[in-house]
Amino acid sequence: MTTEKIILGIDPGTTIMGYGLIKVSGNQVSMIAMGVIDLRKYKDPYIKLGKIFQRVSGIIDAYLPDELAIEAPFFGKNVQSMLKLGRAQGVAISAAISRDIPITEYAPLKIKMAITGQGQASKEQVANMLQRLLNLKDEEMSSFKDATDALGAAYCHFLQIGRPTSDASYHGWKDFINKNKERVK
């Protein structure tokens, strides 16, 4: 018996937030939808956060995803930008939590590596590979790379289903530090 699963991918942003949905039937994957939540017309950051919650909740209600894959904010030099991005991500996560949807977070490097095999791939390379993997026509592709990045998060999650996220298991921070002395300074 083939079970179907819908995965919602989100690329968080405070100006443009991307989303992409895929349907998984066994090993078959197809795109359901992708697009962006355009927040450029809103100046107030709290209004933007409210709109993110409303729109993500609306997408969830419309497509009924089984799981959410969200891109983690990457560490940048601008702390204010990081905080804004983290808030946007948190609000999108809250929308999923309010609907009891399991959430998995992926680093941008992990998503790029899963899609292209190269962690330093450009947004264009990710979009081109997704177009090939999902057999998408040119007119189905979004001009916003935020949308294809979100689709990439969903596809990355599909590739991870049933695979352990790590070979190691940890029982708290002390255990992690003891098992990773070379990584912890």
MDTraj code that builds the backbone (N, CA, C; nanometers):
import mdtraj as md
import numpy as np

residues = "MET THR THR GLU LYS ILE ILE LEU GLY ILE ASP PRO GLY THR THR ILE MET GLY TYR GLY LEU ILE LYS VAL SER GLY ASN GLN VAL SER MET ILE ALA MET GLY VAL ILE ASP LEU ARG LYS TYR LYS ASP PRO TYR ILE LYS LEU GLY LYS ILE PHE GLN ARG VAL SER GLY ILE ILE ASP ALA TYR LEU PRO ASP GLU LEU ALA ILE GLU ALA PRO PHE PHE GLY LYS ASN VAL GLN SER MET LEU LYS LEU GLY ARG ALA GLN GLY VAL ALA ILE SER ALA ALA ILE SER ARG ASP ILE PRO ILE THR GLU TYR ALA PRO LEU LYS ILE LYS MET ALA ILE THR GLY GLN GLY GLN ALA SER LYS GLU GLN VAL ALA ASN MET LEU GLN ARG LEU LEU ASN LEU LYS ASP GLU GLU MET SER SER PHE LYS ASP ALA THR ASP ALA LEU GLY ALA ALA TYR CYS HIS PHE LEU GLN ILE GLY ARG PRO THR SER ASP ALA SER TYR HIS GLY TRP LYS ASP PHE ILE ASN LYS ASN LYS GLU ARG VAL LYS".split()
xyz = np.array([
    [0.0839, -0.1188, 0.0000],
    [0.0000, 0.0000, 0.0000],
    [0.0881, 0.1249, 0.0000],
    [0.0682, 0.2111, -0.0969],
    [0.1450, 0.3338, -0.1069],
    [0.0788, 0.4427, -0.0227],
    [0.1579, 0.4993, 0.0648],
    [0.1037, 0.6092, 0.1446],
    [0.1464, 0.7403, 0.0810],
    [0.0561, 0.8330, 0.0830],
    [0.0856, 0.9655, 0.0294],
    [0.1165, 1.0603, 0.1435],
    [0.2049, 1.1543, 0.1137],
    [0.2435, 1.2529, 0.2121],
    [0.2627, 1.3861, 0.1395],
    [0.2167, 1.4918, 0.2008],
    [0.2382, 1.6258, 0.1459],
    [0.3368, 1.6971, 0.2369],
    [0.4408, 1.7527, 0.1752],
    [0.5439, 1.8246, 0.2501],
    [0.5422, 1.9708, 0.2069],
    [0.5324, 2.0589, 0.3051],
    [0.5406, 2.2035, 0.2823],
    [0.6821, 2.2475, 0.3157],
    [0.7453, 2.3142, 0.2213],
    [0.8773, 2.3719, 0.2437],
    [0.8642, 2.5228, 0.2535],
    [0.9406, 2.5827, 0.3447],
    [0.9376, 2.7278, 0.3603],
    [1.0793, 2.7824, 0.3632],
    [1.0991, 2.8894, 0.2871],
    [1.2223, 2.9676, 0.2903],
    [1.1854, 3.0990, 0.3578],
    [1.2179, 3.1149, 0.4868],
    [1.1705, 3.2321, 0.5605],
    [1.2299, 3.3626, 0.5091],
    [1.1513, 3.4666, 0.5203],
    [1.1962, 3.5999, 0.4843],
    [1.0993, 3.7021, 0.5390],
    [1.1476, 3.8240, 0.5576],
    [1.0600, 3.9299, 0.6079],
    [1.0124, 4.0216, 0.4957],
    [1.0689, 4.0047, 0.3781],
    [1.0249, 4.0821, 0.2618],
    [0.9529, 3.9903, 0.1635],
    [1.0191, 3.8803, 0.1308],
    [0.9624, 3.7765, 0.0449],
    [0.9847, 3.6437, 0.1162],
    [0.8776, 3.5692, 0.1402],
    [0.8887, 3.4369, 0.2011],
    [0.8441, 3.3350, 0.0982],
    [0.9302, 3.2379, 0.0710],
    [0.8970, 3.1364, -0.0277],
    [0.8287, 3.0160, 0.0342],
    [0.7428, 2.9528, -0.0449],
    [0.6815, 2.8264, -0.0024],
    [0.6739, 2.7336, -0.1226],
    [0.6818, 2.6050, -0.0938],
    [0.6700, 2.5046, -0.1981],
    [0.6101, 2.3792, -0.1387],
    [0.5234, 2.3149, -0.2126],
    [0.4584, 2.1923, -0.1653],
    [0.4822, 2.0798, -0.2639],
    [0.5171, 1.9640, -0.2088],
    [0.5333, 1.8451, -0.2910],
    [0.4458, 1.7332, -0.2362],
    [0.4062, 1.6442, -0.3268],
    [0.3319, 1.5245, -0.2874],
    [0.4240, 1.4060, -0.3107],
    [0.4341, 1.3229, -0.2071],
    [0.5170, 1.2039, -0.2135],
    [0.4250, 1.0827, -0.2121],
    [0.4371, 0.9986, -0.3142],
    [0.3631, 0.8723, -0.3227],
    [0.4675, 0.7634, -0.3433],
    [0.5034, 0.6955, -0.2353],
    [0.6118, 0.5972, -0.2442],
    [0.7413, 0.6703, -0.2734],
    [0.8044, 0.6371, -0.3879],
    [0.9267, 0.7065, -0.4291],
    [0.8997, 0.8128, -0.5353],
    [0.7729, 0.8331, -0.5688],
    [0.7351, 0.9330, -0.6692],
    [0.7088, 1.0669, -0.6016],
    [0.7667, 1.1719, -0.6572],
    [0.7500, 1.3058, -0.6009],
    [0.7002, 1.3984, -0.7103],
    [0.6009, 1.4798, -0.6768],
    [0.5523, 1.5794, -0.7722],
    [0.5262, 1.7105, -0.6990],
    [0.5433, 1.8193, -0.7712],
    [0.5154, 1.9498, -0.7136],
    [0.3651, 1.9740, -0.7143],
    [0.3149, 2.0242, -0.6034],
    [0.1747, 2.0654, -0.5953],
    [0.1646, 2.2140, -0.6254],
    [0.2482, 2.2922, -0.5589],
    [0.2451, 2.4382, -0.5767],
    [0.3733, 2.4981, -0.5226],
    [0.4046, 2.6166, -0.5712],
    [0.5105, 2.6978, -0.5112],
    [0.4797, 2.8429, -0.5390],
    [0.5279, 2.9266, -0.4499],
    [0.5032, 3.0689, -0.4650],
    [0.5696, 3.1470, -0.3537],
    [0.5295, 3.2722, -0.3424],
    [0.5873, 3.3574, -0.2391],
    [0.4780, 3.4332, -0.1649],
    [0.5107, 3.4671, -0.0426],
    [0.4300, 3.5587, 0.0359],
    [0.5046, 3.6919, 0.0261],
    [0.4458, 3.7858, -0.0455],
    [0.5101, 3.9140, -0.0724],
    [0.4723, 4.0140, 0.0369],
    [0.5696, 4.0541, 0.1142],
    [0.5466, 4.1433, 0.2280],
    [0.6045, 4.2823, 0.2044],
    [0.6419, 4.3137, 0.0813],
    [0.7092, 4.4411, 0.0522],
    [0.6229, 4.5629, 0.0788],
    [0.4916, 4.5502, 0.0687],
    [0.4071, 4.6687, 0.0865],
    [0.3842, 4.7033, 0.2337],
    [0.4231, 4.6150, 0.3248],
    [0.4040, 4.6411, 0.4676],
    [0.5332, 4.6954, 0.5272],
    [0.5232, 4.8082, 0.5940],
    [0.6421, 4.8694, 0.6550],
    [0.6593, 4.8256, 0.7993],
    [0.5502, 4.8093, 0.8730],
    [0.5548, 4.7738, 1.0139],
    [0.5981, 4.6268, 1.0295],
    [0.7079, 4.6015, 1.1021],
    [0.7567, 4.4635, 1.1135],
    [0.6584, 4.3695, 1.1834],
    [0.5762, 4.4216, 1.2735],
    [0.4806, 4.3363, 1.3441],
    [0.3611, 4.3011, 1.2554],
    [0.3243, 4.3934, 1.1686],
    [0.2192, 4.3642, 1.0698],
    [0.2702, 4.2531, 0.9772],
    [0.3978, 4.2617, 0.9368],
    [0.4563, 4.1575, 0.8513],
    [0.4472, 4.0211, 0.9189],
    [0.4822, 4.0167, 1.0477],
    [0.4772, 3.8891, 1.1198],
    [0.3346, 3.8344, 1.1252],
    [0.2382, 3.9229, 1.1462],
    [0.0976, 3.8814, 1.1458],
    [0.0558, 3.8271, 1.0104],
    [0.0984, 3.8933, 0.9043],
    [0.0655, 3.8476, 0.7682],
    [0.1304, 3.7117, 0.7396],
    [0.2539, 3.6923, 0.7875],
    [0.3207, 3.5633, 0.7693],
    [0.2376, 3.4534, 0.8350],
    [0.1943, 3.4776, 0.9591],
    [0.1142, 3.3768, 1.0299],
    [-0.0154, 3.3477, 0.9545],
    [-0.0836, 3.4533, 0.9093],
    [-0.2104, 3.4362, 0.8370],
    [-0.1902, 3.3584, 0.7075],
    [-0.0907, 3.3976, 0.6303],
    [-0.0690, 3.3339, 0.4994],
    [-0.0217, 3.1901, 0.5123],
    [0.0721, 3.1642, 0.6049],
    [0.1195, 3.0271, 0.6225],
    [0.0049, 2.9401, 0.6739],
    [-0.0739, 2.9923, 0.7664],
    [-0.1914, 2.9186, 0.8150],
    [-0.2878, 2.8899, 0.7006],
    [-0.3079, 2.9879, 0.6124],
    [-0.3955, 2.9694, 0.4967],
    [-0.3434, 2.8636, 0.4006],
    [-0.2121, 2.8617, 0.3778],
    [-0.1513, 2.7595, 0.2909],
    [-0.1704, 2.6213, 0.3535],
    [-0.1497, 2.6137, 0.4849],
    [-0.1677, 2.4867, 0.5558],
    [-0.3129, 2.4400, 0.5441],
    [-0.4064, 2.5316, 0.5643],
    [-0.5484, 2.4951, 0.5562],
    [-0.5885, 2.4543, 0.4140],
    [-0.5268, 2.5158, 0.3136],
    [-0.5618, 2.4854, 0.1747],
    [-0.5040, 2.3523, 0.1265],
    [-0.3801, 2.3209, 0.1670],
    [-0.3121, 2.2030, 0.1131],
    [-0.2968, 2.0873, 0.2119],
    [-0.3235, 2.1125, 0.3402],
    [-0.3175, 2.0103, 0.4447],
    [-0.1877, 1.9288, 0.4426],
    [-0.0733, 1.9973, 0.4543],
    [0.0535, 1.9232, 0.4542],
    [0.0663, 1.8348, 0.5782],
    [0.1392, 1.7253, 0.5612],
    [0.1643, 1.6329, 0.6711],
    [0.2866, 1.6743, 0.7520],
    [0.3795, 1.7444, 0.6864],
    [0.5041, 1.7845, 0.7512],
    [0.5509, 1.9174, 0.6949],
    [0.6304, 1.9883, 0.7761],
    [0.6900, 2.1155, 0.7342],
    [0.8410, 2.1020, 0.7372],
    [0.9053, 2.1422, 0.6286],
    [1.0508, 2.1516, 0.6214],
    [1.0826, 2.3000, 0.6046],
    [1.1621, 2.3538, 0.6959],
    [1.1909, 2.4969, 0.6921],
    [1.3408, 2.5205, 0.6919],
    [1.3817, 2.6173, 0.6117],
    [1.5236, 2.6507, 0.6053],
    [1.5615, 2.7297, 0.7300],
    [1.6723, 2.6902, 0.7909],
    [1.7225, 2.7594, 0.9100],
    [1.7930, 2.8875, 0.8671],
    [1.7790, 2.9940, 0.9455],
    [1.8543, 3.1152, 0.9129],
    [2.0038, 3.0852, 0.9230],
    [2.0795, 3.1343, 0.8262],
    [2.2236, 3.1134, 0.8315],
    [2.2864, 3.2306, 0.9056],
    [2.3987, 3.2048, 0.9684],
    [2.4642, 3.3085, 1.0470],
    [2.5276, 3.4094, 0.9537],
    [2.4862, 3.5336, 0.9680],
    [2.5422, 3.6409, 0.8881],
    [2.6089, 3.7431, 0.9777],
    [2.6649, 3.8441, 0.9160],
    [2.7338, 3.9475, 0.9927],
    [2.6366, 4.0479, 1.0527],
    [2.5189, 4.0609, 0.9933],
    [2.4234, 4.1600, 1.0409],
    [2.3276, 4.0952, 1.1412],
    [2.3483, 4.1268, 1.2677],
    [2.2691, 4.0664, 1.3747],
    [2.1220, 4.1050, 1.3624],
    [2.0924, 4.2291, 1.3251],
    [1.9526, 4.2720, 1.3111],
    [1.8798, 4.1915, 1.2034],
    [1.9472, 4.1657, 1.0933],
    [1.8872, 4.0843, 0.9874],
    [1.8600, 3.9428, 1.0361],
    [1.9534, 3.8875, 1.1119],
    [1.9362, 3.7532, 1.1687],
    [1.8140, 3.7479, 1.2598],
    [1.7996, 3.8512, 1.3453],
    [1.6858, 3.8551, 1.4373],
    [1.5540, 3.8617, 1.3609],
    [1.5483, 3.9467, 1.2586],
    [1.4259, 3.9594, 1.1787],
    [1.3922, 3.8272, 1.1101],
    [1.4940, 3.7638, 1.0533],
    [1.4727, 3.6367, 0.9843],
    [1.4288, 3.5286, 1.0823],
    [1.4894, 3.5271, 1.1996],
    [1.4514, 3.4307, 1.3029],
    [1.3076, 3.4487, 1.3487],
    [1.2653, 3.5745, 1.3581],
    [1.1249, 3.6004, 1.3956],
    [1.0299, 3.5487, 1.2883],
    [1.0634, 3.5750, 1.1617],
    [0.9792, 3.5281, 1.0511],
    [0.9717, 3.3757, 1.0514],
    [1.0859, 3.3120, 1.0732],
    [1.0887, 3.1659, 1.0788],
    [1.0039, 3.1164, 1.1962],
    [1.0176, 3.1813, 1.3114],
    [0.9415, 3.1417, 1.4301],
    [0.7915, 3.1530, 1.4105],
    [0.7487, 3.2577, 1.3408],
    [0.6053, 3.2753, 1.3156],
    [0.5540, 3.1666, 1.2207],
    [0.6326, 3.1338, 1.1188],
    [0.5924, 3.0261, 1.0266],
    [0.5858, 2.8922, 1.1014],
    [0.6824, 2.8693, 1.1890],
    [0.6823, 2.7476, 1.2701],
    [0.5601, 2.7460, 1.3611],
    [0.5263, 2.8607, 1.4186],
    [0.4086, 2.8694, 1.5065],
    [0.2805, 2.8338, 1.4320],
    [0.2708, 2.8760, 1.3071],
    [0.1527, 2.8418, 1.2270],
    [0.1423, 2.6902, 1.2117],
    [0.2556, 2.6242, 1.1878],
    [0.2555, 2.4781, 1.1743],
    [0.2233, 2.4117, 1.3081],
    [0.2814, 2.4628, 1.4156],
    [0.2551, 2.4065, 1.5490],
    [0.1064, 2.4176, 1.5819],
    [0.0462, 2.5300, 1.5445],
    [-0.0961, 2.5495, 1.5757],
    [-0.1855, 2.4503, 1.5019],
    [-0.1310, 2.3848, 1.3989],
    [-0.2057, 2.2850, 1.3225],
    [-0.1515, 2.1437, 1.3461],
    [-0.0672, 2.1283, 1.4491],
    [-0.0076, 1.9984, 1.4852],
    [0.0718, 1.9343, 1.3720],
    [0.1464, 2.0143, 1.2997],
    [0.2273, 1.9634, 1.1890],
    [0.3720, 1.9482, 1.2365],
    [0.4307, 1.8305, 1.2201],
    [0.5712, 1.8111, 1.2581],
    [0.6630, 1.8995, 1.1734],
    [0.7675, 1.9515, 1.2370],
    [0.8572, 2.0475, 1.1740],
    [0.9998, 1.9944, 1.1748],
    [1.0681, 2.0090, 1.0620],
    [1.2103, 1.9766, 1.0536],
    [1.2802, 2.0972, 0.9931],
    [1.3917, 2.1337, 1.0546],
    [1.4690, 2.2493, 1.0105],
    [1.5958, 2.1996, 0.9407],
    [1.6290, 2.2631, 0.8283],
    [1.7478, 2.2260, 0.7521],
    [1.8342, 2.3487, 0.7272],
    [1.9636, 2.3308, 0.7435],
    [2.0587, 2.4375, 0.7113],
    [2.0612, 2.4552, 0.5598],
    [2.0815, 2.5789, 0.5128],
    [2.0886, 2.6022, 0.3681],
    [2.1917, 2.5124, 0.2992],
    [2.3064, 2.4909, 0.3638],
    [2.4105, 2.4058, 0.3081],
    [2.3603, 2.2628, 0.2878],
    [2.2842, 2.2118, 0.3835],
    [2.2301, 2.0746, 0.3748],
    [2.1310, 2.0634, 0.2581],
    [2.0472, 2.1658, 0.2418],
    [1.9497, 2.1650, 0.1323],
    [2.0219, 2.1665, -0.0023],
    [2.1186, 2.2562, -0.0175],
    [2.1934, 2.2650, -0.1431],
    [2.2662, 2.1345, -0.1728],
    [2.3250, 2.0761, -0.0688],
    [2.3977, 1.9501, -0.0851],
    [2.3026, 1.8382, -0.1271],
    [2.1845, 1.8323, -0.0651],
    [2.0873, 1.7281, -0.0974],
    [2.0361, 1.7404, -0.2411],
    [2.0170, 1.8632, -0.2865],
    [1.9588, 1.8852, -0.4198],
    [2.0642, 1.8748, -0.5300],
    [2.1789, 1.9399, -0.5090],
    [2.2782, 1.9498, -0.6167],
    [2.4030, 1.8655, -0.5939],
    [2.4240, 1.8200, -0.4697],
    [2.5474, 1.7493, -0.4384],
    [2.6614, 1.8434, -0.4051],
    [2.6316, 1.9728, -0.4033],
    [2.7338, 2.0743, -0.3764],
    [2.6779, 2.1757, -0.2776],
    [2.7411, 2.1888, -0.1620],
    [2.6939, 2.2794, -0.0575],
    [2.7033, 2.4263, -0.0924],
    [2.7891, 2.4599, -0.1870],
    [2.8064, 2.6002, -0.2255],
    [2.7311, 2.6344, -0.3550],
    [2.6348, 2.5526, -0.3916],
    [2.5580, 2.5749, -0.5149],
    [2.4838, 2.7080, -0.5081],
    [2.4668, 2.7692, -0.6235],
    [2.3920, 2.8953, -0.6309],
    [2.2418, 2.8657, -0.6283],
    [2.1633, 2.9707, -0.6035],
    [2.0172, 2.9563, -0.6053],
    [1.9709, 2.9096, -0.7437],
    [2.0370, 2.9567, -0.8474],
    [2.0016, 2.9184, -0.9838],
    [2.0289, 2.7703, -1.0083],
    [2.1407, 2.7197, -0.9544],
    [2.1726, 2.5782, -0.9699],
    [2.0700, 2.4912, -0.8974],
    [2.0284, 2.5348, -0.7798],
    [1.9262, 2.4616, -0.7043],
    [1.7959, 2.4597, -0.7849],
    [1.7557, 2.5760, -0.8357],
    [1.6316, 2.5856, -0.9138],
    [1.6380, 2.4965, -1.0376],
    [1.7498, 2.4983, -1.1089],
    [1.7642, 2.4165, -1.2298],
    [1.7574, 2.2677, -1.1987],
    [1.8213, 2.2273, -1.0893],
    [1.8189, 2.0858, -1.0524],
    [1.6785, 2.0426, -1.0107],
    [1.6084, 2.1277, -0.9354],
    [1.4704, 2.0953, -0.8971],
    [1.3809, 2.0840, -1.0196],
    [1.4032, 2.1708, -1.1174],
    [1.3240, 2.1656, -1.2406],
    [1.3421, 2.0300, -1.3076],
    [1.4660, 1.9801, -1.3086],
    [1.4926, 1.8501, -1.3696],
    [1.4366, 1.7357, -1.2845],
    [1.4611, 1.7413, -1.1529],
    [1.4169, 1.6328, -1.0642],
    [1.2651, 1.6167, -1.0629],
    [1.1944, 1.7294, -1.0711],
    [1.0479, 1.7270, -1.0632],
    [0.9802, 1.7379, -1.1997],
    [1.0607, 1.7368, -1.3062],
    [1.0088, 1.7459, -1.4434],
    [0.9165, 1.8663, -1.4613],
    [0.9629, 1.9823, -1.4172],
    [0.8814, 2.1035, -1.4257],
    [0.9085, 2.1763, -1.5568],
    [0.8032, 2.2280, -1.6146],
    [0.8152, 2.3084, -1.7365],
    [0.8631, 2.4490, -1.6982],
    [0.9189, 2.5198, -1.7926],
    [0.9691, 2.6552, -1.7663],
    [0.8613, 2.7451, -1.7063],
    [0.7376, 2.7319, -1.7570],
    [0.6298, 2.8184, -1.7083],
    [0.5855, 2.7826, -1.5657],
    [0.6231, 2.6656, -1.5179],
    [0.5909, 2.6266, -1.3802],
    [0.6927, 2.6809, -1.2795],
    [0.8050, 2.7292, -1.3298],
    [0.9105, 2.7803, -1.2426],
    [0.8784, 2.9232, -1.2001],
    [0.9117, 2.9541, -1.0759],
    [0.8884, 3.0883, -1.0232],
    [1.0072, 3.1774, -1.0555],
    [0.9807, 3.3038, -1.0784],
    [1.0903, 3.3986, -1.0988],
    [1.1564, 3.4334, -0.9654],
    [1.0888, 3.4001, -0.8554],
    [1.1442, 3.4243, -0.7223],
    [1.2230, 3.3010, -0.6773],
    [1.3504, 3.3187, -0.6503],
    [1.4325, 3.2070, -0.6029],
    [1.3931, 3.1661, -0.4605],
    [1.3210, 3.2531, -0.3889],
    [1.2714, 3.2171, -0.2562],
    [1.1740, 3.0992, -0.2679],
    [1.0950, 3.0980, -0.3742],
    [0.9976, 2.9897, -0.3963],
    [1.0702, 2.8592, -0.4268],
    [1.1713, 2.8641, -0.5147],
    [1.2442, 2.7409, -0.5461],
    [1.3290, 2.6955, -0.4272],
    [1.3791, 2.7898, -0.3460],
    [1.4511, 2.7511, -0.2236],
    [1.3572, 2.6770, -0.1285],
    [1.2336, 2.7236, -0.1179],
    [1.1347, 2.6570, -0.0323],
    [1.1024, 2.5179, -0.0866],
    [1.0876, 2.5069, -0.2178],
    [1.0649, 2.3772, -0.2808],
    [1.1840, 2.2851, -0.2531],
    [1.3039, 2.3438, -0.2528],
    [1.4251, 2.2676, -0.2208],
    [1.4227, 2.2141, -0.0790],
    [1.3717, 2.2930, 0.0160],
    [1.3611, 2.2463, 0.1552],
    [1.2668, 2.1260, 0.1625],
    [1.1552, 2.1341, 0.0910],
    [1.0594, 2.0230, 0.0897],
    [1.1218, 1.8987, 0.0258],
    [1.1924, 1.9169, -0.0852],
    [1.2536, 1.8027, -0.1543],
    [1.3658, 1.7422, -0.0703],
    [1.4432, 1.8267, -0.0044],
    [1.5478, 1.7795, 0.0864],
    [1.4853, 1.6923, 0.1953],
    [1.3721, 1.7364, 0.2481],
    [1.3040, 1.6589, 0.3520],
    [1.2598, 1.5234, 0.2977],
    [1.2083, 1.5213, 0.1770],
    [1.1704, 1.3951, 0.1127],
    [1.2909, 1.3007, 0.1076],
    [1.4071, 1.3542, 0.0709],
    [1.5273, 1.2711, 0.0613],
    [1.5714, 1.2182, 0.1978],
    [1.5356, 1.2891, 0.3037],
    [1.5764, 1.2495, 0.4389],
    [1.4775, 1.1536, 0.5057],
    [1.3580, 1.1404, 0.4521],
    [1.2552, 1.0563, 0.5154],
    [1.3088, 0.9149, 0.5319],
    [1.2986, 0.8656, 0.6529],
    [1.3428, 0.7302, 0.6804],
    [1.4918, 0.7167, 0.7024],
    [1.5641, 0.8273, 0.6916],
    [1.7079, 0.8239, 0.7149],
    [1.7378, 0.8936, 0.8467],
    [1.8266, 0.8385, 0.9250],
    [1.8627, 0.9094, 1.0479],
    [1.9340, 1.0396, 1.0137],
    [1.9107, 1.1423, 1.0929],
    [1.9742, 1.2713, 1.0657],
    [2.1196, 1.2720, 1.1075],
    [2.1583, 1.1771, 1.1914],
    [2.2962, 1.1686, 1.2371],
    [2.3255, 1.0252, 1.2762],
    [2.4512, 0.9860, 1.2623],
    [2.4907, 0.8525, 1.3041],
    [2.5047, 0.8445, 1.4556],
    [2.5244, 0.9584, 1.5182],
    [2.5462, 0.9619, 1.6630],
    [2.4167, 0.9968, 1.7353],
    [2.4026, 0.9422, 1.8537],
    [2.2911, 0.9839, 1.9379],
    [2.3499, 1.0451, 2.0633],
    [2.2863, 1.1484, 2.1113],
    [2.3376, 1.2221, 2.2258],
    [2.2322, 1.2283, 2.3345],
    [2.2813, 1.2334, 2.4580],
    [2.1932, 1.2445, 2.5733],
    [2.2314, 1.3699, 2.6496],
    [2.2089, 1.4849, 2.5893],
    [2.2399, 1.6127, 2.6530],
    [2.3701, 1.6719, 2.6017],
    [2.3948, 1.7969, 2.6404],
    [2.5112, 1.8715, 2.5932],
    [2.6426, 1.8103, 2.6393],
    [2.6503, 1.7611, 2.7623],
    [2.7752, 1.7014, 2.8119],
    [2.8140, 1.5814, 2.7266],
    [2.7164, 1.4985, 2.6927],
    [2.7416, 1.3826, 2.6081],
    [2.7902, 1.4258, 2.4694],
    [2.7257, 1.5286, 2.4135],
    [2.7661, 1.5810, 2.2828],
    [2.9113, 1.6280, 2.2874],
    [2.9458, 1.7047, 2.3909],
    [3.0817, 1.7592, 2.4041],
    [3.1825, 1.6454, 2.4185],
    [3.1499, 1.5465, 2.4999],
    [3.2415, 1.4335, 2.5189],
    [3.2656, 1.3563, 2.3899],
    [3.1631, 1.3457, 2.3040],
    [3.1764, 1.2702, 2.1792],
    [3.2316, 1.3543, 2.0647],
    [3.2453, 1.4863, 2.0854],
    [3.2900, 1.5758, 1.9780],
    [3.3965, 1.6724, 2.0252],
    [3.4945, 1.6230, 2.1001],
    [3.5988, 1.7088, 2.1571],
    [3.6736, 1.7880, 2.0501],
    [3.6935, 1.7270, 1.9330],
    [3.7666, 1.7974, 1.8259],
    [3.6852, 1.9136, 1.7671],
    [3.5538, 1.9104, 1.7822],
    [3.4678, 2.0158, 1.7278],
    [3.4383, 2.1253, 1.8297],
    [3.4576, 2.0964, 1.9560],
    [3.4225, 2.1907, 2.0616],
    [3.5509, 2.2484, 2.1197],
    [3.5597, 2.3800, 2.1185],
    [3.6815, 2.4454, 2.1704],
    [3.6477, 2.5353, 2.2857],
])
top = md.Topology()
chain = top.add_chain()
for i, resn in enumerate(residues, 1):
    res = top.add_residue(resn, chain, resSeq=i)
    for name in ("N", "CA", "C"):
        top.add_atom(name, md.element.get_by_symbol(name[0]), res)
traj = md.Trajectory(xyz[None], top)
